[in-house]
Every structure is written in structure tokens, then in C-alpha cells.
Amino acid sequence: MTKWLSHLPRIEFAEPWSLLLLPLLVFLFLLKERGDRQGRPGILFPALDRLKSSGFEIQRWLLVLPQWLRWFALLLLVMVLSAPRLLVRQSEAEAKGIDVILALDISESMLQKDFTGKSRLDAARDVARSFVLRRSNDRLGLVVFRGEGYTQCPLTLDHQVLAMLIEHLSPAVIKDEGTAIGTAILIAVNRLKVSESLHKVIILVTDGENNAGEVGPATAAGIAASHGIRVYVINAGFKTVEDRLELSAEKSNHAAVDEESLQSVARTTGGAYFRVDDPAGLDKTIRMVDRQEKSFHAGTAVEQRSGLFIALLLAAVVLLFVEVLLANTRLSRVP
């Protein structure tokens, strides 16, 4: 409750000493009210009841309306002198976003289809594209890997282009067979470590064990942790109908998933490991990571200020104009 209240907008004053004029304003108001109660000289009209019955009587609240407008305008002018500003607090993540690299496995085994006819790569493309289009405040990038890896898209705010690149991913872009998980993590780390963002994340989606590349997952995870980069590992090795696709020798090398190694990567970097059983589970997991990253960075707060000087001054001028207009037309008084 306290955290929620701290994010509500509030008003601060750059010149608070000007508010000392408020007691003087209250004193003048009370002095004026006292003088009104004591009465003032006036002209007695004969046949006053006849004037009232002819429609000249006015309601009491209308009689005091001009002076209330005047006093409220004076109150606003005192507030203007105090230089009020609207202060809005928001979390750093809300203000700046975070940097995220998607590392997607495009090995041949990712073409295996489940019982609905959808391949692992199809499912990964769909959920990654949806994730990219949801993270409007974040810089996102894409690393793809097979027997080797490379940066398909550096960190960018052009999410439409990134979504298009994800949609057209194919294993054919990399010829080397195998699964270089450690290499993919290291490439993503090299992209993120030069970023000025305080919050850096890698989301690794794979269905195999590391069996290629010169860098192991454990080594790459240690480097990521040293740069404050979290790695979320998603094991997309859900059940497939294997006889629907003839795979090369890569199939036997890629089939075994070293869950312990993947869990160690997540644990070392402070991320998390997820095992999914079908495309629906993959989408659910990506959304879970999406929510976690939003909540993890709601700590450090930044403040935004906007001046209220013009708005209050304009309101005071309008009130004075309305007061003068009423006092000299419909609500004019004869001394």
C-alpha cells in the first residue's frame, strides 16, 4: 500500500516561503467578513416586497459569488508565487526500459513437429515475435545459433523490423550442424556488455545440449554473471512426431538435452530455467518471463516534474475576469 501511494502524483513548492502570505490572506478575509456583518450604509427602497415579486430578488449565494471568486483568485496568485510543481515518481524500468537479447536455437531438430503439425521453430518464432511487439519500451536484439552463432539483429527499438526478421528465421542461414549454446550466450553478452542500461537480460530458447563451439555454457554463464546479465533458459524440447521429418546425423547429437547444464546457466546468472512440453507451454513461459522482468525492476525510482505556474496564473486571471464581469452586469450593486 505504501509503495503504491509513493507513486501517486504530488505537489512540491520551489518557493515555499511565499505560502506565509496565506495567513495574511485569511486575516484580511475575516476582517472583511466582520465589516460585512456590522452592516454598511445603504438606501432603503419603499415597497421592497413589490420589487421582489417583480423578479428583482436574487439568491443569497449569487450575492456573495463575486467576492468568493476574488478571494479564490487571490489564493491562486499566492500559490503562483510559491512556484508549485507536479512531482510524478515512476520506476526506472518504466522510464527507461531494459535491454533484452533473444537467443534462438535454429538447429535442424527445431523443425520437428508436434502432434498438431507445428514445429518447435514455428512455436519459438510465434512467441518471440509476440514478445517483441509487447515490449514497447525496451531495446531488443536477436542472436541465432546452430553449430555456430551470429547476431541477426543488434539492440533496437524498431520492433517491427525485429519481428519481421524473427518471422523469416530458417536453419538454412547457418550451415554448421550442432548446438553452440555457449557461443550464443557469449555473443549475446558481447552485445549487452557495452549497453548503458542497468538491466540486461538474455532469453535463450533451445531444444538440445551444447555439442559445438569453443565456449561451454558454464564459461559463458560466468562471463554473463560478471557483467550483471541474467539468462533465462527455456528448454523447448517438447514431444514431437519424429516420423514426420527425416533428419540428418545432427538428430542423434542434438536429441539429448543436458538439463543440468542449462539449469546451471540460469542459476549462475540469477535467471531461471523452464521446461516446456508443447507450444502452448512455450508461449506461457515467455509471458511469465515478460511479467518477471517488469516486476524485478520496479525498485529504483526516478522523478519527473512539471511546472504549474502558467496553469494557476491563467486560472486566477479567468476568475478575476468572471468576478468583474458579474459584478458589473447581472450582480451589480448600488452603494
N, C-alpha and C positions, 0 to 999 in steps of 0.2 A: 504493500500500500504506500509506504514511504517513498519507494523508488518510483512508483507511478506518479505521485504528487510532485516529485522533484523535476519531472519533465513537463509540468504544466507551465504555460507562459506566465511571466510575472513582470511587474514594472519596477524599474530602478531609476534613481534621480542623480543626474550628474552634478546639479547644484542644489543639494538638499537644504542649504541654509535659507533659500528663498521661501521654503514652507513655513518659516517663522512669521510670515505675513498672514497666515491663516488665522491665528488668534486675534490679530488686529481686525481682520475682516469680520470675524464673529462678533467682536466688541461693537463695531460700527453697526452691524445688523441689529443687535439687541438694543442699541441706543436709538436706532430708527424706529424699532417696534415700540419702544417706550413712548417716544414722541407721538406716534400714531394713536396709542391708547389714551393719551392725555387730551386728544382732540385738537382740531385746528379750526381757525376762523372759517366760516362758510356763509352762504346765502340761503336763507330759508324761503322755500317756494310755497306759496299758498296752493291749496288743492293738490297736495302731493299724491293723494290716492288716485286722483283723476289721471295724472301723468303715468302712474304705474299701470293703470288699467288700459292706457292707450299704447302700451308696449314699450315704454321708456325704461322700465325696470330691467336691471341686468343682474345676473347671478353673482354671488359674492366672490367665487373663485376666479371669475373673469376680472373682477376689480383689482385683485392682487397679482394677476398673471404678469403684467409688465414688470413690476418690481422684482418678482421672482426670477424672471428671465435676466434682468440686470444683475442680480446677485450671483446667479449661476454663471453668467459670463465673466464676472469679476473673479470667481473661483477658478474658472478655466485659465484666465490670464495669469493667476498666481502659479498654477500648475505649469504653464508655459515657461515662466521664469525659472522653474526648477529643472528644466531640460529633461523631461521624462523620456525613457527608452523602454521599449518592449524587449524583454530578455527571453529567449527560447533556448532550452537545453536539448540536445539530441546526442545520441551515441555516436562514437567515431565511425562505427560500421555504417550507420545510417547516413552520415555526412560524406564519407569518403569511399565506402565500399571496400572490397577485398580483392586480391589478385588470385585467380584460380587457373591452374593448368589441368586440362583433361588429358590423361594419357590412356589411349585406347589401343587395345590389342587387335590387330587386323590379321592375325595368323590364319592359315587355311582352316584350322579346326573351328574357327569362329563362324565358318559357313555351315556348320552342322545345324540341321533344322530340328525344332521340337515337334510335338505331335500336332500342332496347328499349322505347320508348314512355314514357320517364321524362324529364321536363323538367329544365332547368337549375335552376329554382327548387325543384323536388322534391328534387333531389340536394343542393342547398345547405341546404334545411330539414333533411334527414335527418342530414347530417354535423354541422351546427351543433347540433342537438338532442343528438346523441351526445356531442359535445364538452362541452356544458354539463353533462351528467349525469356526466361523468368528472372534472370539476374541482371536487371537493367542498370544497376549502379556499380557493377563490378567490371574489372578488366579481366577478360578471359582469353586463354590460349589453348592450342591443341598440339599434342605430341602423339604421333602414331608409331607403332613399333611392330616388328616381326622378328626376323633374325638380327636386324639392326633397327635403329630408330632415328627419326628426324622430326624437326619442328614443322608441322603443317601450317600452323598459324601462330605468330607471336602474340603477346598480350595486346588486346584491342578492346575498344568499346563499340566497334562496329559488329554487333551481334548478328545482324542479318547475313553478313558475309561469312562469318564463322559457322552459322547454322547451315549455309549452303555448302561449305566445304565438308562438314560432317555428313550431310546427306549423300554426297557423292564418294564417300570413302570406299576403297576396294583393296583387297590384299595384293592386287597386281602392281600397286605403286612401289612395293618393296619385293625384291626377288629373293633375298636370303631367307632360307627356311629356319624355323626355330622360334624361340620366345626370349627376347633380350629384356627381361623385366628390369634388371639393374641399370642397363643402359638407358632405358626410357625414363626411369626416375632421375638419373643423373642429368639427362638433357633438360628435363623439366626444372630441376634445381638450378641449373645454369641460367635458365630464363628468369627464374624468380629471384635469385640472389641479388641481381642488380636493381630490382624494383625498390622504390622508396616506401612502398606500403608496409605497414606494421603487421599485416595479417596476410599470410601466404599459404596456399593450400594446393595439394596435388590430389586429384581423384583418379586412381588407377583402376581400370577395368580390364580384366584378363580372365582366361579360362584355362591357363596352363602353368607349368612350372618353368623356372628360369633355366634354359639349356643353351643359351647363346650369349654372345657379348663378352667383353673383357672385364666388366664390373659386376660383382654379385649384388643381389638385393640388400644384403646386410650392410655392405660397404656404402652403397648409395643411400640407404636409410640413415646411416650415421652422419653422412655429409648433409643430408636434408635437415636432420635434427640440429646440427651445429649452426645452421642458418635460420633456425626458428620456423621451419616449414613442416606443416603437418601433412601426412599422407593417409588418405582414406583408400583402403583396398577393397575392391568389390570382385569377388570370385563369381564369374558369370558362367561357370561350367555346369549349367543345368542340363537335365536329361534330354537326349536327342534320339531321333530315329536314324541310326547310323547307316542303315542300308539305303538311305535316300541319296547318299553322296559318296562317290569314290574319292578317297583322299590318298595323297602320296605317303612316302615314308615319314613325313612330318607328323602324321596322325599318331603313330605309336610313341614318338618322342614327346608329343605335346599332351597326350591324354592324361598323364598323371599330374595331379595338381598338388604341389607341395604346400599344403595349408599352413603348416607350422612356420615355414619361411615367410609366407605372406602375412601371417599374424604378427610375426616378429617385426616386420617393416612398420606396420601400423602402430605397434606398441612402442617401438623406439622413437618414433616421431610424434607421439601423442595424438595420433589419429584414431582410426577404428577399422576393424575388419568385418566384412559382411559376406555371407554365403547366400546366394540366391538359387532357387530351384526352377524358376521359369521366367519368362519375360515380364509378367506382371510383378513378380517379386523384385526384378531389377528396377523397374520404374518406382516401386515403393521405396526401395533402398536409396535411390538417387534423391527422392523427395525428402527422405529422412536426413540425409547429409545436408541438403539445402536448408532445412529448418535448424539443424545443429549449428551450422556456420553463422546463421543470423543471430542465434541466441548467445553464442560464445563471445561475440564481440560487442556486447551491449554495456561494457563497463566504462571505459574512459569517455568522458563527456566533453563535448565542445559547445561553445555558446555563440549564438547569433543575436545581434542587437539591431533594432530598427528604431529610429527616432520618431517621436510622436509630436514634435514641435509644430509642424505645419498643420496636422490634423486638428490639434487642440486650438491653435490660433484661429483657424478657419471656423471652427465650431463657435468660438467666442464671438467672432465678428458677425456670424449669422444670427446668434441670439440677440446681440445688441441691435442689429438691424430690425429684427422682428419686434423687439420691445419698442423701438422708436416708432415703427410703423403702426403698431396697435395703439400706442399712447397718443398718437396724433390723428387717428381716424376713429374707428369704432369705439375705442375705450378712452377717448379724450376726456379730460376732466376740467371743469371750470373752477378756478381758485375761489 
